[in-house]
């Protein structure tokens, strides 16, 4: 009688439902793992882009600091005179001296 119970139609249907349920759960878990891997890759790319942008921001801040320093220097009359002399300008009454090298 125990053998008759194992092969009843209700047990066969139950096994089939369990297999289908397992297949559905396994499919869902596969999809979840695939989605997680995709998100990790996307996160990695985003973090790399973030680091690149942070480096650009640091470079821009350094350039801004250099330009602000130059602006401060341009407010100094002595520095302006020095720049003018480097560019070949002279003060009124001064005579420019030009040095040439001989070809000997």
Secondary structure, DSSP 8 states (H G I E B T S, - for coil): -HHHHHT-HHHHHHHHHHHHHHHHHHHHHHHHHHHHHHHHHHHHHHHHHHHHHHHHHHHHHHHHHHHHHHHHHHT-HHHHHHHHHHTT---TT-----------
